[in-house]
Amino acid sequence: MLELKEVSFTIKKDGEDVNLVDKVSINVPRGHFMAIVGPSGCGKTTLLKTIAGLNPESAGALFWEGRNLSEEGDLDPSEIGYVPQFSIAYDPLTVDESVEAATRLRVRTRDTEELDGRIDRVLEETGLTAIADRQVKVLSGGQKRRLGLAMELVSDPKLLLCDEVTSGLDPRSEREIVRLLHDLSRREGRIVLSVTHSLAHLELYDSILVLHEGRVAYHGPPDQLNHYFSVHDTEEVYPKLATQTSERWQSSWMKHRGPYYSKLDRNRTKLVDSGGLHLPVVPELVPTAEEERDQEKDKEQEKEKPQGEKIRTPGFFAQFTTLLSRRWRIFFRDRGQLFLQLAIILCFPVLVTLFKDNANGQIANLSDTRKTNIEADIRESATVKQDQVKVGSAVSGIIMFQVILLSLMASNNSAREIAGERPIFEKEKFGGLRPTAYLASKITFLACLVLAQSLWMAVFVNLFAPFRGGAGGFESHIIFLLLVNGGMTAICLGISALMRTAEQASLLSIYLVGFQLPLSGAVLALPSSIEGITRPFISAYWAWSGSVGALEPKVLEAVKTVISTSISAQQTCIYTLGFHVAAGLIAAWIGTRRHQWD
């Protein structure tokens, strides 16, 4: 049983307390199907999220099977299923793959046979078996809602909460979803609560909870709704609510609820006596012979199921491998993103090689003997200076160009990686997903991209414009390219984890990359008062400075003739870029653990 006693949820608005849910008290027995209805803004979804534990109650208490959730902790992820209005599946995946991933993330199975059996069962329960091989992106609205239900049913929740799962559907699809929810409430004593704005098909519910400005205006049988509100048609209920304040409706309900609750109890008794196969007040729900055979089969399966066995959540490694496998599958099926990554990896290094001619030039040496001809001496010095400027500017420019392009790749890698799937991630976290497993899968996936991008950038450019370093110079250059790409990828991942939307994360990441070049000081030296403040945060400077420091002495001197920015020690550059990587990952860890359910 689910019991709410004087439950309230309060927020601050303009310095004052506003009750979005105000002293709601209801009892919902096992095997019950209840609709939560009311005008827009009446607190339907807020109440549902409060029951789910997403909104901490400000007052009152919630009880689940006699356990005080306010004092003894929230429901176990396996006990509750929450189906939001938005889609909780990835478009490139198939129905079967989506349900399989949900099962692997939420249920620890003994073997593949148990896993497949659980998947097949929920696909059959939700009517998705025939379209199991279809990709999510081609499903209709009703099919996506069924998929959302299937992904929640994999853990056999005893309490199923549905938020506007029928909104936007055509009448036939809406009725099919409501009937499916009704059937699900008849299995294993499951409670199903469905928030809906629609007043159609109310006869399929066991009870109707009407909210008005966060307060209970009615909770009773659907066939008594019109009688209570003194209306001829159900559609007149909402206009009727507007004729009185919510306080008066709540007060009226507290006075008259006794007879309506008695009617609910009588209906409940009839339902139990009938075996829970149909609602006696709805003749059209009488099962066909085929449905009766299926129900008998379900009963036999229920008898064979081990009793009292608690669903356990998979461990870190199992969730990590599931998430990583799913991420790679999505990556290779998203042709737009795949082609963009290939184009970036292949084309950006080509852009760098446009400056190869000057970078490959030779720097003349001054003669060891002093010339007696002053004019010739000046001419020779001018030639050497000209070579130094040409080579130094080209080499410095190529290094900075590589660094900036890799920073741009890093932004593309991770700016939307978490923020772009925020609703799905928060929903899976609610279902038992470990944030550490999620973050580890993202880091592993992005690390592969960083390695491929950085190594290809270094090797390809080196074929046309060999890095003019001393012993170990090219290897040091590769390390700095890896670090700047990894650092910017980690920082943008942290931004993605902290932002609520992908648009916010992308915009901030673009600004961050855009300021790398002017604030690095590699083109124009910054004033010392600004340089000391900005330099620690500019990854491009440290990667450029570290790579320049690995050049052979003659080329290094040539670079110094065209820049006025100081060059830091390589060890300092490595430590600073390593700090950037760590800071980005810490921000990502904080963002993934923080509750950001919309």
N, C-alpha and C positions, 0 to 999 in steps of 0.2 A: 504493500500500500504506500502511496505517496500522500503526505499530509502537509499542508501549509497552515501555519498558525500566525495570524496577524503579520504577515510578511510585507515589508516595505523596502523600497529602494529609492534613496534620496540623492539628489545632486545639488551642487551649488550653481545658482544662476543669478547674476547681478548681485552677488553678496547674500542672497536669500536661499533658504532650503526649498527645493521643489521636489515633491513626491511623484516620481514617475509610476511607481507601484505603491498603493496606499492601503495597508492593512487587509491584505488578501488572505482569506481563510477558506480552504477547500479540502475535501478528501477525495482521493481517486483510488478506487480499489483495483486489484489485480485483474488483468484481462479487460481493461476498460479503454474505450475509444472516445476521446473528448476533443471537441472543437473549441478553440479560443477565438472569439470574434469581437468585433467592435469597430468604431470609426477609426480613420487614420489618426495616429498619434495618441491612441488611448492607452498604450502600454502593453500591447500584446507581445511583441518581440522582446521587450524589456523583461516582462514576466518570465518568458521562456528562457531567456539567458540567465535570469536569477535562479530558476530551477536547475539549470545546467551547471551553475557555479561560475559562470563567466562574469556575472555581476554579483558582488558580495552583498548580501542583504543588509540593509541599514538597521532593521529592527525585525523582531519576530523570529521564527524558527521553521526550518524544513526538516521533515522526518521521512526517512526511507526505510520501510519495513521495521519501524520502531527505533531506528538509529537516528540520533539528532545530528544532522549534517553540519549544523552550525558549530557544534562542539567537537564532533568526532571525525571531522574531515569530509572532503567531497566524495562523491561516488567514484568507485573504481572505473577506469576507462572502459573496461569490459562490460560494466553494468549499464552504461548509458550510450545511446547513439544520438547524434545531433545532425540533422539534415538541414543545412542552410538553404536560402533561396538561390544563391549563386551556384554555379557548377563547381564541383570539387574534383574534377578529373582533367587530365591533360589531353588536349585535342589530338596530338599525334598518336596516342595510344589507342588500342582496341578496347572494347568492353571487357573482354576476358583478361587482358593485361592489366587494366585498371583495378578490377576486382582482385586479381592475384596479388598485385602490389599492396593493396589495402589489407589483404589477409596476411601477407608476410610481415607487414609493419605492425599489425595489431594482435596477431595470434601466434603463439609458439606451438607449432605442430610437431608431431612425433616423426612423421615421414612424408614422402611425396604423396602417398595414397590418401592420407588424411587431409593434406592440403587440397588435392584435386577434388576430393569428396565435398569439402566445405565450399569450394568455389562453385561446383556444379549445383549444390543445393540452393545457394542464394540466387544463382542465375535462374534456376527453375522457379523459385518462390516469387521472384519479381518479373517473370515473363521475359527474360532477356536471352534465353538459351539460343533462340533462332538467330539472334543478331550479335552473338558473342564475338564474331570476327570483324565486325564493323568498327571503324575508327570513331572516336567520340565526336570529332568535328562534323560528321555527317548525320548525327542523331537528331531526331526531332526534340522539341521541348519536353514532351511527355516521356520519351525514352531516356533523356538525360536525368529527369527526376527519378525514374526507376533505377537508373544506374547509381544515383546518389544514395538511394535506399539500400541497394545491394551492397555498396561499399561500407555501410554502417552495420548491416546485418551479419557481416562475417564474424563478429565477436559475440553473436547471440545476445544483444542487450535486452535487459528486462524493462528498461525505460527508453522509449524512442520519442524524441522531440523533433518536430517538423515545422520549419518556419517558412510559411508562404510557398509550399511546394507545388501548389496548384495555380499560382499567379501566372498570368500570361498564356494559359492553356486554353484550347478550344473546349467547349462544353463536354464533348465526348471524352477527351483526354483527361479533363478534370474529374469526371465521374469515375473513370478507370483508376486514377490514382487514389481517390477517396475509397473506392471499394478495396483496392489493394491494401491500404492502411487498415481498413476494417478487418480484413482477413489476417493481417499481421498481428492485430491485437488479440486474436483468438488463439494464438499459439504460445504455449508455455506461460500463460498468464501475463503476457507482455502488456504494459501500459503504453498507449500511443496518444500523445498530445499533439494536436495540429493547429498551428496558427493560420487563420485564413481571413481574408477580407470579404470573401464571397459568402453569401447566405444561401447558396444553392446546395442541394444534396444534404441538407442538415439531417434528414431522416435516417441517414446511414450512420450517424453517431449515436453513442450511448447517452451522452450528455453535452450540453452547450454551456460554455462559460462566456457571458457577455461582460465586457469591460467598458467603463466610461470614465475617462480621465484618471485611469489607474485604479479605479475602485470596482468592486464586484456589483453589477446591476442585476445579474441573474445567473444561476447555475442549477440547471435542472434538465428534465427530459426535453428532447426537441419538439415533441408533439404538444407541449404545454407552453412553448415560447410565446406564441401569438396570444394565448389566453392571458398570460401574465402581463404582457404589455398592452393588452386591449386593442389589438390591431387585427385586421382581416388578412393581411398579407405579410409575409416575413420581411419583404423589402421595406416595409414601413417602420421596422424596428429602429433603424438608425435615426430617421427624422424624429421618432418618438423620444429617443434619448435626449435630444437637444431641447426638449420642452421643460426639462428640470435639471437642477444641478446634480453633480455626481454624488454629493453628500446626501441628497434626498433619495436618490436611487439606492444608494448603499443602505441607508436607514430603512427604507421600505423593504429591501430584500431580507435584512436581518429579522424583520418582524414576520415575514410570510414564507420563509424558506422551509419550514417544517413539513408541510404537505408535499412540497415538490421533492424534497429529499426522500420522503416515504415512497413516492412514486418511483424514484430511482431505485430504491431498495427492492421494490416489488419486481421491477423490470429485470434487475440483476438476478433475483431468485429464479425467475422464469428462464432466464438465459442459462444459468447453471444447470437447472433441471433438464433443459433441452440438450445438454451435452456441449453447449458452446458452439453449435454449428451454424446458427443463424439468429437474427433478431426476430422475435415473434411479431413485432409491429411492422415488419417490412416483408410482405409476401414475396416480392421479387427476389429476395435473397435465399429462398429455399433452394438447396443444392440439387444439381442434376445427379443422375446415377453415376456419371463419370466423376463428378466432384466428390460424391460420397466415397467412391473407391479411393480417390486420392487422399481424402481425409482419413480414411481407415489406414492407409499406408503410412501417413504422417504419424498417426497414433502408434503404430507398431514401431516406427523408427524412434519415436520418443521413448518407448519402453526399453529399447535396446541401448539408448544413450546412457553412459555412466552418470549416476546422480551425484550431485554435490561437487562435481569436478569444476574447479575454478579455471577460467580462461587466463592464461599467463601471457604477459607481454614479452615479445622476443628481446634478446639481449642486444647490446650495442653493436657487435660485429654483424649480426643478422640484419639489423636495420640499416647499417652502413652499406653492406653489399647490395641490399635491395635498392636503396636510394641511388647508389652509384650506377648500378646496372640500368635503372630507369632513366637516369640523367643522360647516359650515353645513347640510349635508344631514342630518346626525344631529340637529342642533338643531331643524330644522323637522319632522322625522319623530317626534321624541320629544314626543308631544302633552302628556304630563304636565308636562314642563319648559317647553314653549312656553306652555301656559295659565298656569302659575305666573308666568312672566316677564310676561305680559300683565296678569295680575291685580295684580302688584306695581306695575308701571309706571302702571296706570290708577287703582288704589285708594289708594296711598300719598299722592299729591298731594291727593286728596279729603279725607283725614284732616287734612292741614295746614290746609285752608281752613275747618275748623270754628272756627278762632280768628280769622277775618277781621274780624268786627264790631268787636272791641276794637282791632285793629290799624289799622283805617280811621278810628278816632276822631280828633277834632281836639284839639289842645292849646291851651287858652286862654292869651292873653298878659296879663301884668300891665300895668295902666294906667301911662302915662308920668307922669301927675300924681299927686302924693301925696294920698290921701284924708284929709280931716279927721276922718272917722269911723273910729276904730281898729277897731271891730267889723267894718265893711265891708271894711277893708283885710285883716284876718285871714281873713274869709270868702273874699275874692278869691284870696288866697295859697293857701288850702286847696283851692279849686276847681282852680287851676293844678296844684297838687301831685297832686291826685286824677287829673287828666287825664294827667299825666306817668307816674304809676304804672300806670294802665290801659293806655295806649298803649305805654309802654316795656316792660312785662312781656309784652304780646302780641307786639310786634315781635321782641323777643329770643327769645321762646318759639317763634315761627314759624320763625325762622332756625335755631335749634338743632334743632327738630323735623325740618326739611328735612335738616340735616346728619346727624342720627342715622339717619333712614330711608334716606338714601343709603349710609351706612356698612353698614346691614343688607343693602341691595341688593348692595353690593360683596362682602360675605361670601357671599351666595348665588351671586354670579357665579363666584367662583374658588376657593372653599374645597375643592371636590372636583374641580376641573378637571384636575389632573394626578394627584393621589393616587387618584382614582376609576378611572383607566385605567392605573395603574402597571404591571400585568403586561404589557399590550399594548405600552405605550411601551418598556419594557425589552426586550421581544422584538424590536420594530422597530429599536431602537437596536443590538441585537446583529446585526441583518440589514443594517446600513449606514446607518440613519437618522441624520442630523446633528442633535444636540441643539439647535444654534442655529436650524435650520429649524423644528424642533418648537416651540421657545419663541417664535419670531417669529410663527408661526401662531396661537398662544394669545394673544399680546399684541394682534395685529390683531383677532381675534374679540372679545376682551374690550373693546377700545377702542370698538368699535361699540356694545356694550351700554352702556358708560359714557356715551357721547355721547347715546344715545337716552334713557337714564334721567335724566341730569342736566338736559338741555335741556328735556325734558317737565316735570320737576319745577319748574324755574324759570319756564317760560312759563305753565303751567297755574295755579300758585299766584299768579302776578303778575296774572292776569286777575281774580281775586277779591280779592286783597289786594296791591295794587300796592306794589312795593318802594319805600320812602320814602327814596331816596338822592339825592345831589346829582348833578352832572354826571358821567356815566359810572358812577353807582352801581350800576345794574342789571347793566351789563356786568361790573363787578367781582364782583358777587354770583354771576353765572353762572360766572365763572372759578374762584371758590372752591368752588362746588358740584362743578364738574368735577374740581378738584384733590383734594377730599376723597374723592370716589367713586373716582377713579383711584388715589389713594394707598392706600386701604383694599383696593381690588381687587388692586393690585400686592403689597401685604403678604400678603394671604390667598393669592395665587398662590405667593408664596415659601414660605409655610407648607405649602401643598399639595405643592410640589416637594420639600420637606425631609422631610415625614412619609411613613411607609411605607404607611399605610392611610387611606382616605377618612374613616373614623370619627375617627381622631386629628386629622386636619386640620380637620374640621368642628367638633369640640369646642373646639379651641384658637381657631379663628376666632370662634366664638360668644362665648367668654369675652372675647376682645379687643374685640368690639363692645359687649358688655355693660358693660364698664368705661369706655367712652368718656364717657357722660353724667356719672356721679358724679365722675370724675377730671378732667373738663374745667373744673370750677369755675364753670360758667355758671349753675348752680342754687344751689349752696352753695359759698362760697369755701373752698378748702383751706388748712390751715395752711402758712405760708411754708416750713417745713422739708420738707414733703412736695411742695408745689407745684413747687419748683425741680427736684425729681428726676423727677416724673412728666410735667410739662407738655411737654417736648420730644418725648415719644412719643405724645401724644394728638392725633390728627388732627382730632378734632371741635373741640377748642379753637381751633386755628389757622384752620379754615374759618369758625367762628362769629365769632371775633375779627376776621378780615379783612372779613367781610360787615358786621358792626356798624360797623366803621371807615368803611365807605362810605356810611353813612346821612347824611341831611342834618343840620346842626348841632342843630336843635331836637329832632329825634327821637333823635339820639345822646345829648343831655343827658337826655332822658327815660329812655333805657335805663340810663344811668349812675346814675340815682336808685334803680334796683331791683336793681343788682348791686354786689358789692363786689370783683369780680375785675378786674384790670387788663386793658386792651385793648392788644394789641401793634400795632405799625405794620404796614400792609398789605404792604410790601415784605418784612418779616421773615416774615410769614405765608406769602407765596408761596414764599420760599426754603425754609422749613421743610417745607411740603407737597411741594415738588419733591424735597427730600431723602428724604421718605417713599416717593415713587414710585420713586426710584433705588434705595433700600435694598431695597424689595420685589423689584424686577427683578433685582438682584444676587443676592439669596437664591434666586430662581427659577432663575437661570443656574447657580448652584452645585448646586442640587438636581437639575437635569436632567442635568448632566454626571456627577454622582456615581453610581457603580454601586449599584443597590438591587434587584438581582434576588433574589427570595425563594427 
